[in-house]
Each structure stands twice: as structure tokens, then as C-alpha cells.
């Protein structure tokens, strides 16, 4: 079979008038009637661009020079902006970033769900720098450069960005990226460490609540282990090793570090493991929980269902307000830790169950008991499967937290157009400033 030849890229610079901003933060232009997505360009600008990819229905390009800047353009704070793919909106004023995300949400509601919220909620915002407490650095040894790179993927995801600093990651980690690269470069197994995950809770004991998980494809010698321990002690990081799958993760130093974060407004503390999912933005997480509860309006007599509950991020503080809360999650390990967290916080009115939420759960004892209100925080794929099999008539109020505006819009269309709910209110939450990621929340009522 003949190999399909990739379309020829025309590297001739061209001028482009940018008319809009795409959902992934690129400028939108048209060239010879064809859409072009231009990295580094903003709506209202005229730029000199160079084609980087050619597709049947659209082309891609990068900005070479801004000929006529937008009044909303600002100087990016990060020296790696334009190369690193971690955050693509640093050149746009912060208040305009959240406005753009709000537009994306509302456009998705209309285009995909054919719905419109009765009220557009004011954006929920917080600190825009040093907020990211969980993430994964890629690691790559480049022999030609005699150097080990540690960072996020570049805008071209085939490459690892050579970071010296990251301003969106919490300072304990963001200011130590170059130190991490030096550390790995000095290890005997430096070519066999593909990633380093980081996660942070509250300060405790011998370390500052920050844990690093080193994935290694070859066994570590004593010299390498000693170097990792020394690094952990120096910077007060807990060090974990991952020689295989998720279950292989184990502490190197200290012997039994405890990871946990508090939600002081509800007198709740959640313990977690270093690869567990937690919301990346601690301050905005607390604001989001309060925001969700304001919309849900839990009462002392209410029985509330929390779907995709994870460790109990919503479930446990909700148990302080409602009569009874049931959290359901697909991953059995998270459910076990959520139950432990309920016991840790003395919450006897919070129950947790493991279940495949893509399957019909109407016959389960916890579902047959009935509910008054529903809160759900599904993954990017949304919750259409679970909504289609839930007995929805029992819920007087639904609060839907979403990390993908397209799936929220689709599910909103189902709830409104097929199930008779009203989309009372919706808005965005800036969980990931300077990125194109859109986190949102919506309230549905019968």
C-alpha cells in the first residue's frame, strides 16, 4: 500500500487579520477562504504568521511578529511562553482571559445543547500565579545536548520544554524545576526516568506537604536513592518511587509521610495518596465548594447524591450541612479513602459506594432509597450515560460541576430539552488561569 504523503507546508510568511479567539487560545483568521488557527495571536490583531500544519478543513500557524497589537495584549511573565504548552494565554490580560472562557461556555450551550442559562453567574476567580498544586513533569535525557530536560510538553507535544521555572506551579515546586533537572541528570538511571509527578497538601512533620513521585523504568541503586533522599530533605519534599503501575508507588523518604489538605470552612480534612486526583487549585477549590453549596442550597433534612465523588471533596463538607449524603465513584481505591476520610472527620451521615456510573444503577440499595438533590462533577467526557439512567424526577435541584464546556452543554441539552429541567444559572470558574481550560458550574431546577 502506498504511504500517504503529508501535505506540504508553505513556510512563506503571510499577514493575517485575527477575528476571534478559539477554544484552545489560538487566534482565528481566514486565508483564501480557509480557517487558520494562529498560535500567539489575539482577536483584533494583525500579525505576520508562518504555517505550521495543513489540514483539509483548516490550517495551523504561529505568530512571527505582531504588526498591530490588541489593547488586551500584555507582556507574558514566563520566559518559556510560546514554547511550553502548559499555559497559552499569558499574553492576554487576565480579566479578558476569563471573559473569553465565559464566551466559550455560552457558545457551547447554544451551539451544542441549544439552551441558554436564565442567569449568567459572575466568574469565580482567585490568585492567577503559583496556584497549581498537582501536575506531571515530563523528563527526557537529550544526549546530543548532554542535558536532562524537566518540564511540561512543548506546544509541539513531541518535545519536552526545557524549563528553568514555572510561575503557575506552587513556588515550592515552580522555583525548583532547574534543580530537579540537575538532580535527575546526576542519577545513574537518568535515561530511565520518564516523568516526575508532584502533589501538595498542607505542611506536616518533616516535609512541607509536597510529594514528588519519580517514575523509573530500571531499579535504582543505593547511590541514586541517597541522592533523592538528600534532595527531599534539603527542600522538605516527600519522595516516592514508582517502578511500575499505580499500585507500585511507595515512599522512599520519610518512611510514612501523610498527605492531607484541609477545608477549614467546613472543619474537614482529606487525606490522599500521591497519585490521587485532587483539584489543582487549592484556593479556588474552596471557593468552588462554597459556590456549589450556595446553588444547591442543602437543608438539614435533605438526602443528597454526589456522583463522581472521588475522595469526598464535595461529599464531606456537604455532610456538615445536609441530613445525609451518598458519594458514588468508579474507582474502588478512592472510595475506600473517602470512607476513611469520613471516619477521620467523624461524619456518620456520609456513605460511599463504588459503582460503574456508565451502567444502570437504579436497582442498587443506595439509589432505591431516594434523594432530594444531586451534585455531580464528572470527567471530561461528561455524565450523559448516568443522566440517561437516573430517576431524575426525584431531584428538585441539580448542580453540575464541569471541566469541559462541550460535554456540559450536551448534558444540559438533555436535561432541559428532554427531561424538563430549567437551566437556572451557569458560569465559569478560573481553576486554571493562563490556560485555555474552562471549568464551569450550572444549576438545574424542575
Residue pairs with C-beta under 8 A, 6 or more apart in sequence:
7 54
7 55
8 54
9 51
9 52
9 53
9 54
10 51
10 54
11 50
11 51
12 50
12 51
13 48
13 49
13 50
13 64
14 31
14 48
14 49
14 50
14 51
15 46
15 47
15 48
15 49
15 67
16 27
16 29
16 31
16 36
16 38
16 41
16 46
16 47
16 48
16 49
16 61
17 29
17 45
17 46
18 27
18 28
18 29
18 38
18 41
18 42
18 43
18 44
18 45
18 46
18 47
19 28
19 29
19 30
19 43
20 27
20 28
20 43
21 27
21 28
21 42
21 43
21 92
21 100
22 28
22 37
23 104
23 405
23 436
23 438
24 37
24 88
24 436
25 88
25 89
25 92
25 100
25 435
25 436
26 37
26 38
26 39
26 40
26 41
26 60
26 88
27 37
27 38
27 39
27 40
27 41
27 42
27 43
27 45
27 47
27 63
28 35
28 36
28 37
28 38
28 43
29 35
29 36
29 38
29 41
29 49
30 36
31 59
34 57
34 58
34 59
35 57
35 58
35 59
36 49
36 51
36 58
36 59
36 60
36 61
37 58
37 59
37 60
37 61
38 47
38 49
38 60
38 61
38 62
38 63
39 52
39 60
39 61
39 62
39 63
39 82
39 88
39 155
40 47
40 62
40 63
40 82
40 91
41 47
41 49
41 63
41 66
42 69
42 70
42 72
42 73
42 91
42 92
43 70
44 70
44 71
44 72
45 66
45 67
45 68
45 69
45 70
45 73
46 66
46 67
46 68
47 63
47 64
47 65
47 66
47 67
47 68
48 63
48 64
48 65
48 66
48 67
49 61
49 62
49 63
49 64
50 61
50 62
50 64
51 59
51 60
51 61
52 60
52 61
52 62
53 59
53 60
54 60
66 73
72 92
72 93
72 96
73 91
73 92
73 93
74 90
74 91
74 92
74 93
75 91
76 82
76 90
76 91
77 90
77 129
77 167
78 84
78 87
78 90
78 165
78 166
78 167
78 168
79 164
79 165
80 151
80 161
80 162
80 163
80 164
80 165
80 166
81 87
81 90
81 91
82 155
83 154
83 155
83 161
84 151
84 152
84 153
84 154
84 155
84 161
84 163
84 166
85 152
85 153
85 154
85 155
85 156
85 157
85 161
86 151
86 152
86 153
86 161
86 166
86 168
86 435
87 168
87 432
87 433
87 434
87 435
88 155
88 434
88 435
88 436
89 97
89 100
89 434
89 435
89 436
90 434
92 100
94 128
94 433
97 430
97 433
97 434
98 123
98 125
98 428
98 430
99 123
101 123
101 428
101 430
101 436
101 438
102 120
102 123
102 427
102 428
104 405
104 438
105 405
105 408
105 409
105 426
105 427
105 428
105 438
105 440
106 116
106 117
106 120
108 405
108 406
108 408
108 409
109 115
109 116
109 117
109 405
109 409
109 412
109 423
109 426
110 116
111 409
112 406
112 409
112 410
112 413
113 408
113 409
113 410
113 411
113 412
113 413
113 416
113 417
114 413
114 417
115 409
115 412
115 413
115 416
115 417
115 423
116 423
117 423
117 424
117 425
117 426
117 427
117 442
118 422
118 423
118 424
118 425
119 424
119 425
119 426
120 425
120 426
120 427
121 425
121 426
121 427
121 441
122 427
123 427
123 428
123 429
123 430
124 284
124 287
124 288
124 291
124 427
124 428
124 429
124 430
124 441
125 284
125 429
125 430
125 433
126 281
126 283
126 284
126 287
126 430
127 283
127 433
128 430
128 433
128 434
129 167
129 168
129 433
130 167
130 168
130 169
130 170
130 171
130 174
131 168
131 170
131 280
131 281
131 282
131 283
131 284
131 433
132 166
132 168
132 169
132 170
132 174
132 280
132 281
132 432
133 170
133 199
133 200
133 201
133 278
133 280
133 281
133 282
134 197
134 198
134 199
134 200
134 278
134 280
135 152
135 169
135 197
135 198
135 280
136 195
136 196
136 197
136 198
137 150
137 151
137 152
137 177
137 180
137 195
137 196
137 197
137 198
138 149
138 150
138 151
138 152
138 153
138 160
138 194
138 195
139 148
139 149
139 150
139 160
139 184
139 193
139 194
139 195
139 196
140 148
140 149
140 160
140 194
141 147
141 148
141 149
141 185
141 190
141 191
142 148
142 149
147 162
147 181
147 185
148 181
148 184
148 185
148 190
149 160
149 161
149 162
149 163
149 181
150 160
150 163
150 177
150 180
150 181
150 184
150 196
151 160
151 161
151 162
151 163
151 166
151 177
152 160
152 161
152 163
152 166
153 159
153 160
153 161
154 160
154 161
162 181
163 177
163 178
163 181
164 177
164 178
165 174
165 175
165 177
165 178
166 173
166 174
166 177
167 174
168 174
168 433
168 434
168 435
169 177
169 198
170 200
170 210
172 200
172 208
172 210
172 235
172 237
173 198
173 200
173 210
176 235
179 231
179 235
180 196
180 212
183 227
183 228
183 231
184 190
184 193
184 196
186 227
187 193
187 220
187 224
187 227
187 228
188 221
188 223
188 224
189 216
189 217
189 218
189 219
189 220
189 221
189 224
192 216
192 217
192 218
193 214
193 215
193 216
193 217
194 215
194 217
195 215
196 212
196 213
196 214
196 215
197 212
197 213
197 215
197 242
197 274
197 275
198 210
198 211
198 212
198 213
199 210
199 211
199 213
199 259
199 272
199 274
199 275
199 276
199 278
200 208
200 209
200 210
200 211
200 282
201 209
201 259
201 260
201 261
201 272
201 278
202 209
202 260
202 261
202 262
203 209
204 257
204 258
204 260
205 254
205 257
205 258
206 233
206 236
206 254
206 257
207 232
207 236
207 237
207 238
207 254
207 257
208 236
208 237
209 259
209 261
210 236
210 237
210 238
211 237
211 238
211 239
211 240
211 257
211 259
211 274
212 232
212 237
212 238
212 239
212 240
213 240
213 241
213 242
213 249
213 274
213 275
214 228
214 239
214 240
214 241
214 242
215 242
216 241
216 242
216 243
219 243
220 228
220 241
225 252
228 239
228 241
228 252
228 253
229 239
229 252
229 253
231 237
231 239
232 238
232 239
232 252
232 253
233 253
238 251
238 253
238 254
238 257
238 259
238 274
239 251
239 252
239 253
240 249
240 250
240 251
240 252
240 274
241 249
241 250
241 251
241 252
242 248
242 249
242 275
246 275
249 273
249 274
249 275
251 257
258 271
259 271
259 272
259 273
259 274
260 269
260 270
260 271
260 272
261 269
261 270
261 272
261 278
261 282
262 268
262 269
262 270
263 269
263 270
263 286
263 289
263 316
263 317
265 286
265 289
265 290
265 317
266 289
266 316
266 317
266 320
266 321
267 320
267 345
268 316
268 317
268 320
268 345
268 347
269 341
269 344
269 345
270 278
270 311
270 312
270 313
270 316
270 341
271 337
271 340
271 341
271 344
272 278
272 311
272 337
273 333
273 337
276 310
276 311
276 334
276 337
277 310
277 311
277 334
278 285
278 310
278 311
278 313
279 285
279 288
279 313
279 431
280 431
280 432
281 431
281 432
284 429
284 430
284 431
285 313
285 431
287 429
288 401
288 429
288 431
288 439
288 441
289 313
289 314
289 317
291 429
291 441
292 314
292 375
292 399
292 401
292 441
293 317
293 318
293 321
295 397
295 399
295 425
295 441
295 443
296 304
296 318
296 373
296 375
296 397
296 399
296 443
297 397
298 304
298 318
298 321
298 322
298 373
299 321
299 322
299 323
300 321
300 322
300 323
301 323
301 372
302 322
302 323
302 324
302 372
302 373
303 322
303 323
303 324
303 325
303 326
303 369
303 370
303 371
303 372
304 318
304 322
304 324
304 325
304 326
304 371
304 372
304 373
304 374
304 375
305 325
305 326
305 328
305 371
305 373
305 374
305 375
305 395
306 314
306 315
306 318
306 325
306 326
306 327
306 328
306 375
306 376
306 377
307 328
307 357
307 374
307 375
307 376
307 377
307 378
307 383
307 386
308 328
308 329
308 330
308 357
308 376
308 377
308 378
308 379
308 383
309 315
309 327
309 328
309 329
309 338
309 352
309 377
310 329
310 334
310 338
310 377
311 334
311 337
311 338
311 341
312 327
312 338
312 341
312 342
312 350
312 352
313 377
314 327
314 375
314 377
314 401
315 325
315 327
315 338
315 342
315 350
315 352
316 338
316 341
316 342
316 345
316 347
316 350
318 325
318 350
318 375
319 325
319 342
319 347
319 349
319 350
320 347
322 349
322 373
323 349
324 349
324 350
324 351
325 349
325 350
325 351
326 350
326 351
326 352
326 353
326 366
326 369
326 371
327 335
327 338
327 350
327 351
327 352
327 353
328 352
328 353
328 354
328 355
328 357
328 361
328 366
329 335
329 338
329 352
329 353
329 354
329 355
330 354
330 355
330 356
330 357
331 354
332 354
335 352
335 353
335 354
338 352
339 352
342 348
342 350
342 351
342 352
351 366
353 364
353 366
355 361
355 364
357 378
357 383
357 385
357 386
358 385
358 386
359 385
359 389
360 389
361 367
361 386
361 389
361 390
362 368
362 389
362 390
362 391
367 391
370 394
371 394
371 395
372 394
372 395
372 396
372 397
373 395
373 396
373 397
373 398
373 399
374 390
374 395
374 397
374 398
374 399
375 398
375 399
375 401
376 383
376 386
376 398
376 399
376 400
376 401
377 400
377 401
377 402
378 386
378 402
378 407
379 403
380 403
380 404
380 407
381 404
381 407
382 402
382 404
382 407
382 408
382 410
382 411
383 400
383 407
383 411
384 407
384 410
384 411
384 414
387 411
387 414
387 415
387 419
388 414
392 415
392 419
392 421
393 446
395 446
396 445
396 446
397 443
397 444
397 445
397 446
398 415
398 421
398 443
398 444
398 445
399 441
399 442
399 443
399 444
400 408
400 411
400 412
400 441
400 442
400 443
400 444
401 439
401 440
401 441
402 408
402 439
402 440
402 441
402 442
403 431
403 437
403 438
403 439
404 438
405 438
405 440
408 440
408 442
412 423
412 426
412 442
412 444
415 421
415 423
415 444
416 422
416 423
416 444
420 446
421 444
421 445
421 446
422 444
422 445
422 446
423 442
423 443
423 444
424 443
424 444
424 445
425 442
425 443
426 440
426 441
426 442
426 443
427 440
427 441
428 438
428 439
428 440
428 441
429 439
429 440
429 441
430 439
431 437
431 439
432 439
